[in-house]
């Protein structure tokens, strides 16, 4: 089983952040939520490890354990 990596792992975090901001340009709240959820589902599929995804969800909520 893999572990959640909380260390920086992308080479251009500022560029990625900028893309996330631009992704929401011109969208209302509902459209913004839809595009965010689509991105989340794509990234979950890319991760492909249920345990890592669950750990990431807990970390996003500020929890260490379920």
mmJSON file of the N, C-alpha and C atoms, coordinates in Angstrom:
{"data_MODEL":{"atom_site":{
"group_PDB":["ATOM","ATOM","ATOM","ATOM","ATOM","ATOM","ATOM","ATOM","ATOM","ATOM","ATOM","ATOM","ATOM","ATOM","ATOM","ATOM","ATOM","ATOM","ATOM","ATOM","ATOM","ATOM","ATOM","ATOM","ATOM","ATOM","ATOM","ATOM","ATOM","ATOM","ATOM","ATOM","ATOM","ATOM","ATOM","ATOM","ATOM","ATOM","ATOM","ATOM","ATOM","ATOM","ATOM","ATOM","ATOM","ATOM","ATOM","ATOM","ATOM","ATOM","ATOM","ATOM","ATOM","ATOM","ATOM","ATOM","ATOM","ATOM","ATOM","ATOM","ATOM","ATOM","ATOM","ATOM","ATOM","ATOM","ATOM","ATOM","ATOM","ATOM","ATOM","ATOM","ATOM","ATOM","ATOM","ATOM","ATOM","ATOM","ATOM","ATOM","ATOM","ATOM","ATOM","ATOM","ATOM","ATOM","ATOM","ATOM","ATOM","ATOM","ATOM","ATOM","ATOM","ATOM","ATOM","ATOM","ATOM","ATOM","ATOM","ATOM","ATOM","ATOM","ATOM","ATOM","ATOM","ATOM","ATOM","ATOM","ATOM","ATOM","ATOM","ATOM","ATOM","ATOM","ATOM","ATOM","ATOM","ATOM","ATOM","ATOM","ATOM","ATOM","ATOM","ATOM","ATOM","ATOM","ATOM","ATOM","ATOM","ATOM","ATOM","ATOM","ATOM","ATOM","ATOM","ATOM","ATOM","ATOM","ATOM","ATOM","ATOM","ATOM","ATOM","ATOM","ATOM","ATOM","ATOM","ATOM","ATOM","ATOM","ATOM","ATOM","ATOM","ATOM","ATOM","ATOM","ATOM","ATOM","ATOM","ATOM","ATOM","ATOM","ATOM","ATOM","ATOM","ATOM","ATOM","ATOM","ATOM","ATOM","ATOM","ATOM","ATOM","ATOM","ATOM","ATOM","ATOM","ATOM","ATOM","ATOM","ATOM","ATOM","ATOM","ATOM","ATOM","ATOM","ATOM","ATOM","ATOM","ATOM","ATOM","ATOM","ATOM","ATOM","ATOM","ATOM","ATOM","ATOM"],
"id":[1,2,3,4,5,6,7,8,9,10,11,12,13,14,15,16,17,18,19,20,21,22,23,24,25,26,27,28,29,30,31,32,33,34,35,36,37,38,39,40,41,42,43,44,45,46,47,48,49,50,51,52,53,54,55,56,57,58,59,60,61,62,63,64,65,66,67,68,69,70,71,72,73,74,75,76,77,78,79,80,81,82,83,84,85,86,87,88,89,90,91,92,93,94,95,96,97,98,99,100,101,102,103,104,105,106,107,108,109,110,111,112,113,114,115,116,117,118,119,120,121,122,123,124,125,126,127,128,129,130,131,132,133,134,135,136,137,138,139,140,141,142,143,144,145,146,147,148,149,150,151,152,153,154,155,156,157,158,159,160,161,162,163,164,165,166,167,168,169,170,171,172,173,174,175,176,177,178,179,180,181,182,183,184,185,186,187,188,189,190,191,192,193,194,195,196,197,198],
"type_symbol":["N","C","C","N","C","C","N","C","C","N","C","C","N","C","C","N","C","C","N","C","C","N","C","C","N","C","C","N","C","C","N","C","C","N","C","C","N","C","C","N","C","C","N","C","C","N","C","C","N","C","C","N","C","C","N","C","C","N","C","C","N","C","C","N","C","C","N","C","C","N","C","C","N","C","C","N","C","C","N","C","C","N","C","C","N","C","C","N","C","C","N","C","C","N","C","C","N","C","C","N","C","C","N","C","C","N","C","C","N","C","C","N","C","C","N","C","C","N","C","C","N","C","C","N","C","C","N","C","C","N","C","C","N","C","C","N","C","C","N","C","C","N","C","C","N","C","C","N","C","C","N","C","C","N","C","C","N","C","C","N","C","C","N","C","C","N","C","C","N","C","C","N","C","C","N","C","C","N","C","C","N","C","C","N","C","C","N","C","C","N","C","C","N","C","C","N","C","C"],
"label_atom_id":["N","CA","C","N","CA","C","N","CA","C","N","CA","C","N","CA","C","N","CA","C","N","CA","C","N","CA","C","N","CA","C","N","CA","C","N","CA","C","N","CA","C","N","CA","C","N","CA","C","N","CA","C","N","CA","C","N","CA","C","N","CA","C","N","CA","C","N","CA","C","N","CA","C","N","CA","C","N","CA","C","N","CA","C","N","CA","C","N","CA","C","N","CA","C","N","CA","C","N","CA","C","N","CA","C","N","CA","C","N","CA","C","N","CA","C","N","CA","C","N","CA","C","N","CA","C","N","CA","C","N","CA","C","N","CA","C","N","CA","C","N","CA","C","N","CA","C","N","CA","C","N","CA","C","N","CA","C","N","CA","C","N","CA","C","N","CA","C","N","CA","C","N","CA","C","N","CA","C","N","CA","C","N","CA","C","N","CA","C","N","CA","C","N","CA","C","N","CA","C","N","CA","C","N","CA","C","N","CA","C","N","CA","C","N","CA","C","N","CA","C","N","CA","C","N","CA","C","N","CA","C"],
"label_alt_id":[null,null,null,null,null,null,null,null,null,null,null,null,null,null,null,null,null,null,null,null,null,null,null,null,null,null,null,null,null,null,null,null,null,null,null,null,null,null,null,null,null,null,null,null,null,null,null,null,null,null,null,null,null,null,null,null,null,null,null,null,null,null,null,null,null,null,null,null,null,null,null,null,null,null,null,null,null,null,null,null,null,null,null,null,null,null,null,null,null,null,null,null,null,null,null,null,null,null,null,null,null,null,null,null,null,null,null,null,null,null,null,null,null,null,null,null,null,null,null,null,null,null,null,null,null,null,null,null,null,null,null,null,null,null,null,null,null,null,null,null,null,null,null,null,null,null,null,null,null,null,null,null,null,null,null,null,null,null,null,null,null,null,null,null,null,null,null,null,null,null,null,null,null,null,null,null,null,null,null,null,null,null,null,null,null,null,null,null,null,null,null,null,null,null,null,null,null,null],
"label_comp_id":["UNK","UNK","UNK","UNK","UNK","UNK","UNK","UNK","UNK","UNK","UNK","UNK","UNK","UNK","UNK","UNK","UNK","UNK","UNK","UNK","UNK","UNK","UNK","UNK","UNK","UNK","UNK","UNK","UNK","UNK","UNK","UNK","UNK","UNK","UNK","UNK","UNK","UNK","UNK","UNK","UNK","UNK","UNK","UNK","UNK","UNK","UNK","UNK","UNK","UNK","UNK","UNK","UNK","UNK","UNK","UNK","UNK","UNK","UNK","UNK","UNK","UNK","UNK","UNK","UNK","UNK","UNK","UNK","UNK","UNK","UNK","UNK","UNK","UNK","UNK","UNK","UNK","UNK","UNK","UNK","UNK","UNK","UNK","UNK","UNK","UNK","UNK","UNK","UNK","UNK","UNK","UNK","UNK","UNK","UNK","UNK","UNK","UNK","UNK","UNK","UNK","UNK","UNK","UNK","UNK","UNK","UNK","UNK","UNK","UNK","UNK","UNK","UNK","UNK","UNK","UNK","UNK","UNK","UNK","UNK","UNK","UNK","UNK","UNK","UNK","UNK","UNK","UNK","UNK","UNK","UNK","UNK","UNK","UNK","UNK","UNK","UNK","UNK","UNK","UNK","UNK","UNK","UNK","UNK","UNK","UNK","UNK","UNK","UNK","UNK","UNK","UNK","UNK","UNK","UNK","UNK","UNK","UNK","UNK","UNK","UNK","UNK","UNK","UNK","UNK","UNK","UNK","UNK","UNK","UNK","UNK","UNK","UNK","UNK","UNK","UNK","UNK","UNK","UNK","UNK","UNK","UNK","UNK","UNK","UNK","UNK","UNK","UNK","UNK","UNK","UNK","UNK","UNK","UNK","UNK","UNK","UNK","UNK"],
"label_asym_id":["A","A","A","A","A","A","A","A","A","A","A","A","A","A","A","A","A","A","A","A","A","A","A","A","A","A","A","A","A","A","A","A","A","A","A","A","A","A","A","A","A","A","A","A","A","A","A","A","A","A","A","A","A","A","A","A","A","A","A","A","A","A","A","A","A","A","A","A","A","A","A","A","A","A","A","A","A","A","A","A","A","A","A","A","A","A","A","A","A","A","A","A","A","A","A","A","A","A","A","A","A","A","A","A","A","A","A","A","A","A","A","A","A","A","A","A","A","A","A","A","A","A","A","A","A","A","A","A","A","A","A","A","A","A","A","A","A","A","A","A","A","A","A","A","A","A","A","A","A","A","A","A","A","A","A","A","A","A","A","A","A","A","A","A","A","A","A","A","A","A","A","A","A","A","A","A","A","A","A","A","A","A","A","A","A","A","A","A","A","A","A","A","A","A","A","A","A","A"],
"label_entity_id":["1","1","1","1","1","1","1","1","1","1","1","1","1","1","1","1","1","1","1","1","1","1","1","1","1","1","1","1","1","1","1","1","1","1","1","1","1","1","1","1","1","1","1","1","1","1","1","1","1","1","1","1","1","1","1","1","1","1","1","1","1","1","1","1","1","1","1","1","1","1","1","1","1","1","1","1","1","1","1","1","1","1","1","1","1","1","1","1","1","1","1","1","1","1","1","1","1","1","1","1","1","1","1","1","1","1","1","1","1","1","1","1","1","1","1","1","1","1","1","1","1","1","1","1","1","1","1","1","1","1","1","1","1","1","1","1","1","1","1","1","1","1","1","1","1","1","1","1","1","1","1","1","1","1","1","1","1","1","1","1","1","1","1","1","1","1","1","1","1","1","1","1","1","1","1","1","1","1","1","1","1","1","1","1","1","1","1","1","1","1","1","1","1","1","1","1","1","1"],
"label_seq_id":[1,1,1,2,2,2,3,3,3,4,4,4,5,5,5,6,6,6,7,7,7,8,8,8,9,9,9,10,10,10,11,11,11,12,12,12,13,13,13,14,14,14,15,15,15,16,16,16,17,17,17,18,18,18,19,19,19,20,20,20,21,21,21,22,22,22,23,23,23,24,24,24,25,25,25,26,26,26,27,27,27,28,28,28,29,29,29,30,30,30,31,31,31,32,32,32,33,33,33,34,34,34,35,35,35,36,36,36,37,37,37,38,38,38,39,39,39,40,40,40,41,41,41,42,42,42,43,43,43,44,44,44,45,45,45,46,46,46,47,47,47,48,48,48,49,49,49,50,50,50,51,51,51,52,52,52,53,53,53,54,54,54,55,55,55,56,56,56,57,57,57,58,58,58,59,59,59,60,60,60,61,61,61,62,62,62,63,63,63,64,64,64,65,65,65,66,66,66],
"pdbx_PDB_ins_code":[null,null,null,null,null,null,null,null,null,null,null,null,null,null,null,null,null,null,null,null,null,null,null,null,null,null,null,null,null,null,null,null,null,null,null,null,null,null,null,null,null,null,null,null,null,null,null,null,null,null,null,null,null,null,null,null,null,null,null,null,null,null,null,null,null,null,null,null,null,null,null,null,null,null,null,null,null,null,null,null,null,null,null,null,null,null,null,null,null,null,null,null,null,null,null,null,null,null,null,null,null,null,null,null,null,null,null,null,null,null,null,null,null,null,null,null,null,null,null,null,null,null,null,null,null,null,null,null,null,null,null,null,null,null,null,null,null,null,null,null,null,null,null,null,null,null,null,null,null,null,null,null,null,null,null,null,null,null,null,null,null,null,null,null,null,null,null,null,null,null,null,null,null,null,null,null,null,null,null,null,null,null,null,null,null,null,null,null,null,null,null,null,null,null,null,null,null,null],
"Cartn_x":[0.844,0.0,0.889,0.53,1.263,0.865,1.696,1.408,1.209,0.436,0.192,1.479,1.913,3.099,2.67,3.086,2.74,3.875,4.948,6.067,5.801,6.283,6.106,6.66,5.871,6.281,6.125,5.684,5.567,6.674,7.088,8.206,7.779,6.48,5.995,4.712,4.805,3.589,2.864,3.599,2.948,2.194,2.775,2.114,0.856,0.928,-0.238,-1.328,-0.943,-1.916,-2.586,-1.785,-2.336,-3.339,-3.021,-3.957,-5.266,-5.169,-6.388,-7.248,-6.611,-7.353,-8.026,-7.282,-7.812,-8.934,-8.835,-9.856,-11.236,-11.284,-12.554,-13.014,-12.166,-12.528,-13.83,-14.746,-15.987,-17.045,-16.769,-17.735,-18.52,-19.8,-20.559,-20.223,-20.787,-20.437,-20.727,-21.858,-22.201,-21.248,-20.971,-20.034,-18.642,-18.238,-16.936,-16.852,-17.916,-17.944,-17.885,-18.589,-18.597,-17.205,-16.534,-15.202,-14.2,-14.334,-13.457,-13.676,-14.925,-15.223,-14.722,-14.835,-14.297,-12.786,-12.103,-10.655,-10.306,-11.022,-10.782,-10.939,-12.009,-12.235,-11.15,-10.691,-9.593,-8.313,-8.02,-6.811,-6.919,-8.108,-8.317,-8.051,-8.556,-8.317,-6.83,-6.137,-4.698,-3.928,-4.322,-3.673,-3.888,-5.135,-5.445,-5.234,-5.113,-4.884,-5.887,-6.89,-7.96,-7.431,-6.434,-5.904,-5.281,-4.564,-3.939,-5.013,-6.027,-7.117,-7.835,-8.116,-8.783,-7.916,-6.614,-5.704,-5.688,-5.733,-5.752,-7.042,-8.16,-9.436,-9.381,-8.848,-8.718,-7.79,-6.673,-5.717,-6.345,-7.146,-7.808,-8.791,-9.369,-10.296,-9.56,-8.232,-7.451,-7.471,-7.797,-7.867,-6.698,-6.181,-5.113,-5.659,-6.733,-7.341,-8.823,-9.489,-10.937,-11.746],
"Cartn_y":[-1.173,0.0,1.236,2.175,3.434,4.362,5.367,6.365,7.715,8.562,9.909,10.724,11.299,12.144,13.587,14.182,15.565,16.531,16.019,16.858,17.404,18.623,19.173,18.218,17.971,16.993,17.504,18.743,19.293,20.324,20.482,21.381,22.835,23.08,24.452,24.681,24.679,24.83,26.152,27.237,28.516,28.482,27.848,27.712,26.863,25.782,24.924,25.697,26.455,27.272,28.271,28.93,29.886,29.212,27.995,27.261,26.967,26.63,26.377,27.633,28.77,30.029,30.325,30.215,30.491,29.516,28.282,27.27,27.761,28.62,29.091,30.423,31.055,32.358,32.256,33.184,33.266,32.253,31.438,30.429,30.921,30.542,30.84,29.772,29.886,28.955,27.509,27.241,25.863,25.317,26.096,25.654,25.442,26.31,26.192,24.899,24.59,23.348,22.138,22.186,21.062,20.816,21.89,21.713,21.244,21.737,21.268,19.787,19.377,17.959,17.071,17.534,16.758,16.577,17.671,17.594,16.634,16.716,15.816,14.361,14.058,12.674,12.199,13.078,12.71,12.413,13.242,13.036,11.795,11.527,10.297,9.082,9.123,8.005,7.855,8.973,8.93,8.337,8.7,8.148,6.645,6.215,4.801,3.964,4.572,3.841,4.354,3.525,3.938,4.435,3.762,4.151,5.534,5.841,7.158,8.228,7.927,8.889,9.16,8.108,8.286,9.12,8.864,9.642,11.109,11.349,12.718,13.432,12.733,13.319,13.693,12.792,13.091,14.286,14.323,15.423,16.75,16.72,17.945,18.467,17.577,17.969,18.282,18.086,18.374,17.245,16.04,14.872,13.957,13.347,12.365,10.954,10.629,9.3,9.45,8.401,8.483,8.731],
"Cartn_z":[0.0,0.0,0.0,-0.874,-0.951,0.187,0.416,1.447,0.779,1.419,0.915,1.034,-0.062,-0.098,0.135,1.225,1.526,1.193,0.615,0.206,-1.2,-1.489,-2.837,-3.898,-4.945,-5.949,-7.376,-7.562,-8.909,-9.118,-10.367,-10.663,-10.786,-11.038,-11.229,-10.431,-9.101,-8.305,-8.559,-8.796,-9.065,-10.392,-11.386,-12.682,-12.587,-11.819,-11.607,-10.877,-9.862,-9.132,-10.071,-10.912,-11.863,-12.803,-13.252,-14.122,-13.398,-12.11,-11.327,-11.228,-11.028,-10.943,-12.279,-13.369,-14.703,-15.057,-14.579,-14.846,-14.403,-13.392,-12.841,-13.435,-14.245,-14.83,-15.618,-15.345,-16.098,-15.703,-14.692,-14.267,-13.064,-13.009,-11.792,-10.751,-9.572,-8.48,-8.833,-9.46,-9.819,-10.88,-11.914,-12.95,-12.369,-11.468,-10.824,-10.01,-9.272,-8.49,-9.408,-10.538,-11.479,-12.044,-12.501,-13.084,-12.026,-10.792,-9.712,-9.438,-9.391,-9.139,-10.266,-11.505,-12.639,-12.495,-12.14,-11.961,-10.836,-9.733,-8.601,-9.025,-9.757,-10.195,-11.152,-12.04,-12.938,-12.162,-11.171,-10.374,-9.495,-8.952,-8.171,-9.042,-10.271,-11.181,-11.485,-11.648,-11.925,-10.748,-9.524,-8.334,-8.29,-8.454,-8.579,-7.325,-6.183,-4.935,-3.902,-3.597,-2.689,-1.349,-0.806,0.507,0.456,-0.607,-0.752,-0.918,-1.72,-1.922,-0.605,0.15,1.446,2.402,2.389,3.24,2.802,1.506,0.999,1.398,1.351,1.762,3.236,4.061,5.494,5.702,4.977,5.128,4.705,3.66,3.198,4.238,5.005,6.073,7.371,7.38,8.576,9.59,9.139,10.032,9.748,10.795,10.6,10.422,11.09,11.012,10.759,10.222,9.969,11.211],
"occupancy":[1.0,1.0,1.0,1.0,1.0,1.0,1.0,1.0,1.0,1.0,1.0,1.0,1.0,1.0,1.0,1.0,1.0,1.0,1.0,1.0,1.0,1.0,1.0,1.0,1.0,1.0,1.0,1.0,1.0,1.0,1.0,1.0,1.0,1.0,1.0,1.0,1.0,1.0,1.0,1.0,1.0,1.0,1.0,1.0,1.0,1.0,1.0,1.0,1.0,1.0,1.0,1.0,1.0,1.0,1.0,1.0,1.0,1.0,1.0,1.0,1.0,1.0,1.0,1.0,1.0,1.0,1.0,1.0,1.0,1.0,1.0,1.0,1.0,1.0,1.0,1.0,1.0,1.0,1.0,1.0,1.0,1.0,1.0,1.0,1.0,1.0,1.0,1.0,1.0,1.0,1.0,1.0,1.0,1.0,1.0,1.0,1.0,1.0,1.0,1.0,1.0,1.0,1.0,1.0,1.0,1.0,1.0,1.0,1.0,1.0,1.0,1.0,1.0,1.0,1.0,1.0,1.0,1.0,1.0,1.0,1.0,1.0,1.0,1.0,1.0,1.0,1.0,1.0,1.0,1.0,1.0,1.0,1.0,1.0,1.0,1.0,1.0,1.0,1.0,1.0,1.0,1.0,1.0,1.0,1.0,1.0,1.0,1.0,1.0,1.0,1.0,1.0,1.0,1.0,1.0,1.0,1.0,1.0,1.0,1.0,1.0,1.0,1.0,1.0,1.0,1.0,1.0,1.0,1.0,1.0,1.0,1.0,1.0,1.0,1.0,1.0,1.0,1.0,1.0,1.0,1.0,1.0,1.0,1.0,1.0,1.0,1.0,1.0,1.0,1.0,1.0,1.0,1.0,1.0,1.0,1.0,1.0,1.0],
"B_iso_or_equiv":[0.0,0.0,0.0,0.0,0.0,0.0,0.0,0.0,0.0,0.0,0.0,0.0,0.0,0.0,0.0,0.0,0.0,0.0,0.0,0.0,0.0,0.0,0.0,0.0,0.0,0.0,0.0,0.0,0.0,0.0,0.0,0.0,0.0,0.0,0.0,0.0,0.0,0.0,0.0,0.0,0.0,0.0,0.0,0.0,0.0,0.0,0.0,0.0,0.0,0.0,0.0,0.0,0.0,0.0,0.0,0.0,0.0,0.0,0.0,0.0,0.0,0.0,0.0,0.0,0.0,0.0,0.0,0.0,0.0,0.0,0.0,0.0,0.0,0.0,0.0,0.0,0.0,0.0,0.0,0.0,0.0,0.0,0.0,0.0,0.0,0.0,0.0,0.0,0.0,0.0,0.0,0.0,0.0,0.0,0.0,0.0,0.0,0.0,0.0,0.0,0.0,0.0,0.0,0.0,0.0,0.0,0.0,0.0,0.0,0.0,0.0,0.0,0.0,0.0,0.0,0.0,0.0,0.0,0.0,0.0,0.0,0.0,0.0,0.0,0.0,0.0,0.0,0.0,0.0,0.0,0.0,0.0,0.0,0.0,0.0,0.0,0.0,0.0,0.0,0.0,0.0,0.0,0.0,0.0,0.0,0.0,0.0,0.0,0.0,0.0,0.0,0.0,0.0,0.0,0.0,0.0,0.0,0.0,0.0,0.0,0.0,0.0,0.0,0.0,0.0,0.0,0.0,0.0,0.0,0.0,0.0,0.0,0.0,0.0,0.0,0.0,0.0,0.0,0.0,0.0,0.0,0.0,0.0,0.0,0.0,0.0,0.0,0.0,0.0,0.0,0.0,0.0,0.0,0.0,0.0,0.0,0.0,0.0],
"pdbx_formal_charge":[null,null,null,null,null,null,null,null,null,null,null,null,null,null,null,null,null,null,null,null,null,null,null,null,null,null,null,null,null,null,null,null,null,null,null,null,null,null,null,null,null,null,null,null,null,null,null,null,null,null,null,null,null,null,null,null,null,null,null,null,null,null,null,null,null,null,null,null,null,null,null,null,null,null,null,null,null,null,null,null,null,null,null,null,null,null,null,null,null,null,null,null,null,null,null,null,null,null,null,null,null,null,null,null,null,null,null,null,null,null,null,null,null,null,null,null,null,null,null,null,null,null,null,null,null,null,null,null,null,null,null,null,null,null,null,null,null,null,null,null,null,null,null,null,null,null,null,null,null,null,null,null,null,null,null,null,null,null,null,null,null,null,null,null,null,null,null,null,null,null,null,null,null,null,null,null,null,null,null,null,null,null,null,null,null,null,null,null,null,null,null,null,null,null,null,null,null,null],
"auth_seq_id":[1,1,1,2,2,2,3,3,3,4,4,4,5,5,5,6,6,6,7,7,7,8,8,8,9,9,9,10,10,10,11,11,11,12,12,12,13,13,13,14,14,14,15,15,15,16,16,16,17,17,17,18,18,18,19,19,19,20,20,20,21,21,21,22,22,22,23,23,23,24,24,24,25,25,25,26,26,26,27,27,27,28,28,28,29,29,29,30,30,30,31,31,31,32,32,32,33,33,33,34,34,34,35,35,35,36,36,36,37,37,37,38,38,38,39,39,39,40,40,40,41,41,41,42,42,42,43,43,43,44,44,44,45,45,45,46,46,46,47,47,47,48,48,48,49,49,49,50,50,50,51,51,51,52,52,52,53,53,53,54,54,54,55,55,55,56,56,56,57,57,57,58,58,58,59,59,59,60,60,60,61,61,61,62,62,62,63,63,63,64,64,64,65,65,65,66,66,66],
"auth_comp_id":["UNK","UNK","UNK","UNK","UNK","UNK","UNK","UNK","UNK","UNK","UNK","UNK","UNK","UNK","UNK","UNK","UNK","UNK","UNK","UNK","UNK","UNK","UNK","UNK","UNK","UNK","UNK","UNK","UNK","UNK","UNK","UNK","UNK","UNK","UNK","UNK","UNK","UNK","UNK","UNK","UNK","UNK","UNK","UNK","UNK","UNK","UNK","UNK","UNK","UNK","UNK","UNK","UNK","UNK","UNK","UNK","UNK","UNK","UNK","UNK","UNK","UNK","UNK","UNK","UNK","UNK","UNK","UNK","UNK","UNK","UNK","UNK","UNK","UNK","UNK","UNK","UNK","UNK","UNK","UNK","UNK","UNK","UNK","UNK","UNK","UNK","UNK","UNK","UNK","UNK","UNK","UNK","UNK","UNK","UNK","UNK","UNK","UNK","UNK","UNK","UNK","UNK","UNK","UNK","UNK","UNK","UNK","UNK","UNK","UNK","UNK","UNK","UNK","UNK","UNK","UNK","UNK","UNK","UNK","UNK","UNK","UNK","UNK","UNK","UNK","UNK","UNK","UNK","UNK","UNK","UNK","UNK","UNK","UNK","UNK","UNK","UNK","UNK","UNK","UNK","UNK","UNK","UNK","UNK","UNK","UNK","UNK","UNK","UNK","UNK","UNK","UNK","UNK","UNK","UNK","UNK","UNK","UNK","UNK","UNK","UNK","UNK","UNK","UNK","UNK","UNK","UNK","UNK","UNK","UNK","UNK","UNK","UNK","UNK","UNK","UNK","UNK","UNK","UNK","UNK","UNK","UNK","UNK","UNK","UNK","UNK","UNK","UNK","UNK","UNK","UNK","UNK","UNK","UNK","UNK","UNK","UNK","UNK"],
"auth_asym_id":["A","A","A","A","A","A","A","A","A","A","A","A","A","A","A","A","A","A","A","A","A","A","A","A","A","A","A","A","A","A","A","A","A","A","A","A","A","A","A","A","A","A","A","A","A","A","A","A","A","A","A","A","A","A","A","A","A","A","A","A","A","A","A","A","A","A","A","A","A","A","A","A","A","A","A","A","A","A","A","A","A","A","A","A","A","A","A","A","A","A","A","A","A","A","A","A","A","A","A","A","A","A","A","A","A","A","A","A","A","A","A","A","A","A","A","A","A","A","A","A","A","A","A","A","A","A","A","A","A","A","A","A","A","A","A","A","A","A","A","A","A","A","A","A","A","A","A","A","A","A","A","A","A","A","A","A","A","A","A","A","A","A","A","A","A","A","A","A","A","A","A","A","A","A","A","A","A","A","A","A","A","A","A","A","A","A","A","A","A","A","A","A","A","A","A","A","A","A"],
"auth_atom_id":["N","CA","C","N","CA","C","N","CA","C","N","CA","C","N","CA","C","N","CA","C","N","CA","C","N","CA","C","N","CA","C","N","CA","C","N","CA","C","N","CA","C","N","CA","C","N","CA","C","N","CA","C","N","CA","C","N","CA","C","N","CA","C","N","CA","C","N","CA","C","N","CA","C","N","CA","C","N","CA","C","N","CA","C","N","CA","C","N","CA","C","N","CA","C","N","CA","C","N","CA","C","N","CA","C","N","CA","C","N","CA","C","N","CA","C","N","CA","C","N","CA","C","N","CA","C","N","CA","C","N","CA","C","N","CA","C","N","CA","C","N","CA","C","N","CA","C","N","CA","C","N","CA","C","N","CA","C","N","CA","C","N","CA","C","N","CA","C","N","CA","C","N","CA","C","N","CA","C","N","CA","C","N","CA","C","N","CA","C","N","CA","C","N","CA","C","N","CA","C","N","CA","C","N","CA","C","N","CA","C","N","CA","C","N","CA","C","N","CA","C","N","CA","C","N","CA","C","N","CA","C"],
"pdbx_PDB_model_num":[1,1,1,1,1,1,1,1,1,1,1,1,1,1,1,1,1,1,1,1,1,1,1,1,1,1,1,1,1,1,1,1,1,1,1,1,1,1,1,1,1,1,1,1,1,1,1,1,1,1,1,1,1,1,1,1,1,1,1,1,1,1,1,1,1,1,1,1,1,1,1,1,1,1,1,1,1,1,1,1,1,1,1,1,1,1,1,1,1,1,1,1,1,1,1,1,1,1,1,1,1,1,1,1,1,1,1,1,1,1,1,1,1,1,1,1,1,1,1,1,1,1,1,1,1,1,1,1,1,1,1,1,1,1,1,1,1,1,1,1,1,1,1,1,1,1,1,1,1,1,1,1,1,1,1,1,1,1,1,1,1,1,1,1,1,1,1,1,1,1,1,1,1,1,1,1,1,1,1,1,1,1,1,1,1,1,1,1,1,1,1,1,1,1,1,1,1,1]
}}}
